[in-house]
Amino acid sequence: MRNNTSRQKINQVTNRFLPLCPSVSQGYEPEPKFQDFTVLKEIGKGSFGKVYKVKQLSTGKIFAMKMVKKEKVKNESEENKSILKEALILRRLDHPNIMKIYEYFITDGYFYFIMEYVGGGELFEQLKKMNYYQESTASHIMKQIFSSVTYLHSMNIVHRDLKPENMMLVSENNMSIKLIDFGTANYVNPGQKLKLKIG
């Protein structure tokens, strides 16, 4: 009985997002599209799941695949809603300094997110390795951050967790960044004041 209730909750949340994500099939158990990818290596690990570097078998293209294990989610209804909201927000965005998400799908055990792959690591880790960096480097980084945040605000979206750990480098050879981790992001109406302490 509890399993059926859980399925109904997931269906209710998922169906809200289906029109904006055609890759998700109707119903709780879509075609297992994760089989279209082969895992190359693990590139990240968090409290809810893991991130892998994967290759799409049909095209040979490289992506990042985030797997979120459902049993790790504490408050199933609200957390699942939050996870899907992050995917919905990222699907709407198109900016050179914001991580792209291409599709997501759901199975009994996991949420799967197929995202843009960037291989340079966290900006935070890169800054720790540098003894010093020039003003031109700092201004290049800040210009990208300001550009991405301005774009988000123009879309009535706030990130709410801006920090060097949530900025990935496209490669180790340059300081081009991608803003990631929209788990605490939210929509905000013009003139609305946010009061929740977060991030």
N, C-alpha and C positions, 0 to 999 in steps of 0.2 A: 504493500500500500504506500509506504514512504517513497519507494522508488518511482511509482507512478506520479505521486505529487511532485517530486523533484523534476521529473520529465516535463510535467505541465508547466512548471515555473520557467524552465529553460526555453520551452517552446514559446511561451508568452514573450519573453525577452528577445529571443532570436527573431521571431516574426516581425517585431517592430523595425528590425534593421534589414530585413530581406530585400525590400525595394532598392536600397542603396548599395547592396552587395550581391549582384546577380550570381556570383560563384557559389553562394550558399544555396543548396537545394532545399525545397520545401520539406518540412518535417525535421524530426530530431536527429535522424541518422542519415546524413548526406553521403553521396559517393565518397569513398576514402581517397581524396585527392592527394593526400600525403604520399601515396604510392607513386605519384608522378615524379617524385624527387628522390635523389640518393644522398645520404648524409656523408659529408666529407670529413668534418670534425666538429667537436664541441667548441664554441667560442665564448660562451657565457653561461652563468648559472645564478639563479636568484632563489628567493624563498618559495615562489610559486611554480617555477619551471626552469627550463633550459633554452639556450639559443644555439642553433647549429648553422654552420656553413653548409649549404646544400647546392646540388646541381639539378636543374630541371632536365629530365631525361629527353624530352622531345626537342629541346632547343640547345641544350648545353650551357645555358646561361646560369650564372652564379647568383644565389640569393641567400638571405638569412631567414631561417625558419625558427620562430619562437613557439615553444610548446608549453602550454600552461596546464598542469595536471588538476583536474577538477576536485579530487579528494583533498588537495592542499588548500582549497578555498574554504575559509572559515564560515563566513555568512553567505551561503550559496546564492540566494536570490540577489542580494545587493552587490556582492563581489562579481558575480557573473554579469550583472548589468553594467558595472564599472568597466569590466574587461571589454565588453562589446562596445561600450561608449568610446573607449580609447580607439578601437578599430574604426568606428564610424567617423570620429573626428579626423583621424589620419587619412581616411579615404577621401575626405573633402579637400585636403590641402595639397597644394602644388607650389613648392618653393624650393629653390636650389639648396637652401641650408636647413631643410627639414626632412627627416627620414621619411621615405615613401613606404606605404603598405599597399601591396598589390591585390591581395585577396586573403580571406580567412575561411576556415571551415571547422566543423564541429563533429566529434565522435563521442561515444559514450564516456571515454576516459579523459579526453583532452580538447582544448582549444588549440588550433594551429593558425599561426599568422605568417604569411609569406611577405617578407620585407626586403627593401633595398639592402644590399650587402656593402658595408664599408670596412676596410681592413686596417685602418691606422690606429685603432685603439682609442681610449678615452683621452680627451684633452687634458684632464687632470694628471694622468700618468705621464704624458709628454712634457708638461710643465715641470713636473718633479725631476725629470731627467736633465733639464736645461739649467746650467749655472746662472745664466742671465739671458734675457731676450730683449731685442731692440724695440724702440717705440713704434717703428714701422710694423713689426710683428704684432704688437699689442693692438695697434689701431686696425690692422687687418682682421684680427679676431673679433674685436668689438663691433666693427662695421657689419660683420656677418650676423652677430647676435642681435644687434639693433634692427637689422633688416628683417630677420625672421620674426622677432617679437612684434615689430610694427605690422607685418603681414598678418600675424595671428590676431592682433587687436582689431585690424580692419575686418576680420571675419567674425568678430565678437567672441573670440576664444582667448582664454587666459591659460598659460602653462602651469604656473604655480609651483614649479620645482626647478627653477633655473640654477644650474651649478655646473662646474667643469666636468663632473662625472657623467652628466647627461648631455654631453656634447662629444660626438665621435669625429675623429679625423678620417677623411676620405682615404688618405694614405700617410705613411710615416714621413714621406718626403716633402709634404707641404702642410700648411696650416688651414686648409679648407675644412670647414666643420659641417656636421649635420646634427641638428637638435633632435634628441630622442626622448623616450619615456614620457608619454602623455597620460600616464595612469592617474594623475591628479588634475589633469586639465579639465576645463569646464566651459560651458557657454555662459556669457554674461550679457545682459541687456544694456544698451547705452544708458549711462547715468546710474546704473545699479552699483551699490556699494557692497563689497564682499567683506564679511566679518569672520569667516571661519579661518582659524589658524591651521596652516597646512604647509607641508614641504620642509 
